[in-house]
Amino acid sequence: MRIDDYFSRILGLVEDRSSVVAHSLRFDRRTDRTGFVRGEIVFSDEKTLHVREFVDLDSEPRRLLYVYQFMGKDDSMLFRYDNSGHHKSIVTFPHHKHVGADETIEASVAPELDAVLDEVDELLDLQAM
């Protein structure tokens, strides 16, 4: 797979979501196999998912850096997945999840963007009930 194909897949995931009302994703192609994804995805309830990925399709793992931060419309932090090199005591280090305004740290696998979008949709569905 080439980086342009990866970018197209990401764009398709976002644009196919009925809960997404807008996005400002930017794609920065570095080589045929590496690049950055950055931007925000806005949902129907005005919450926002901030996305950052640095992808190298020749390496394992493919996403050398990722941050998926879901924010309330009042800019409160709802959750954030990232692989920053802190929280070394977490069994899934460097992968972890910050939850809630107090940013409780949880062990986490490295989620793909589609799984994060599914989680957001589930939270939106729960709030609609």
C-alpha positions in Angstrom: 0.0 0.0 0.0 1.2 3.5 -0.8 0.7 6.5 1.6 -1.8 8.1 -0.9 -4.0 4.9 -0.6 -3.8 5.1 3.2 -4.8 8.7 3.1 -7.8 7.8 0.9 -8.8 5.1 3.2 -8.8 7.5 6.2 -10.7 10.1 4.3 -13.3 7.5 3.3 -13.7 6.3 7.0 -14.5 9.9 8.0 -16.7 10.9 5.1 -18.8 7.7 5.3 -19.8 8.4 9.0 -23.3 9.8 9.3 -22.4 11.3 12.7 -19.6 13.5 11.1 -20.8 16.9 10.1 -17.4 18.4 9.1 -13.7 17.7 9.1 -10.4 19.6 8.5 -8.1 16.6 7.9 -4.8 17.5 6.3 -2.5 14.9 4.7 1.2 15.6 4.4 2.9 13.1 2.1 6.6 12.7 2.9 7.5 9.8 0.7 5.6 7.1 -1.2 5.3 5.2 2.0 5.3 7.8 4.8 3.2 10.8 5.9 1.2 12.7 8.5 -2.5 12.9 9.1 -3.6 15.9 11.1 -6.9 17.7 11.8 -10.2 17.7 13.5 -13.5 15.8 13.0 -16.7 17.5 14.1 -19.7 15.4 15.1 -23.4 16.2 15.0 -23.4 17.2 18.7 -20.5 19.6 18.2 -18.0 17.4 19.9 -14.6 17.2 18.2 -12.0 14.4 17.6 -8.5 15.8 17.1 -6.4 13.4 15.1 -2.6 13.1 14.6 -0.8 10.2 13.0 2.7 9.7 11.6 2.6 6.6 9.3 5.4 4.6 7.9 4.0 1.8 5.8 7.4 0.0 5.7 7.7 -0.3 9.5 6.0 -2.2 12.2 4.1 -0.7 13.9 2.8 1.4 10.9 1.7 4.3 13.0 4.9 5.6 14.7 2.9 8.3 16.4 -0.8 8.7 17.1 -3.1 10.8 19.1 -6.9 10.6 19.0 -8.4 13.2 21.4 -12.1 13.5 21.8 -13.3 16.8 23.2 -16.7 18.0 24.4 -18.2 21.1 22.8 -17.1 23.0 25.9 -13.5 21.8 25.2 -13.6 19.3 28.1 -11.5 16.3 27.5 -13.6 13.1 27.2 -10.8 10.7 26.2 -7.4 10.5 24.4 -5.5 7.6 23.0 -1.8 8.1 22.4 1.5 6.4 22.3 3.6 9.1 24.0 6.5 7.7 25.9 5.2 8.5 29.4 3.3 6.3 31.9 5.9 3.6 31.7 4.2 1.6 34.4 1.2 0.8 32.1 1.4 -2.8 30.9 0.6 -1.7 27.3 3.4 1.0 27.3 3.6 3.1 25.3 0.0 2.7 24.3 -2.6 4.1 26.8 -5.8 6.0 27.1 -6.7 9.1 29.2 -10.3 9.2 30.3 -12.4 12.1 31.5 -11.5 15.5 32.7 -9.2 14.1 35.4 -7.4 12.1 32.6 -7.5 8.8 34.4 -4.8 6.6 32.7 -5.9 3.1 31.4 -4.0 0.4 29.6 -4.9 0.3 25.9 -4.0 -1.3 22.7 -3.1 1.0 19.7 -6.5 1.6 18.2 -7.1 2.3 14.6 -9.1 5.4 13.6 -12.1 3.3 12.6 -12.3 1.8 16.1 -12.0 5.3 17.7 -14.8 6.5 15.4 -16.9 3.5 16.5 -16.3 4.4 20.2 -17.4 8.0 19.5 -20.5 6.8 17.8 -21.4 4.6 20.7 -21.0 7.5 23.1 -23.2 9.7 20.9 -25.8 6.9 20.8 -25.8 6.6 24.6 -26.3 10.3 25.0 -29.2 10.3 22.5 -31.1 7.8 24.8 
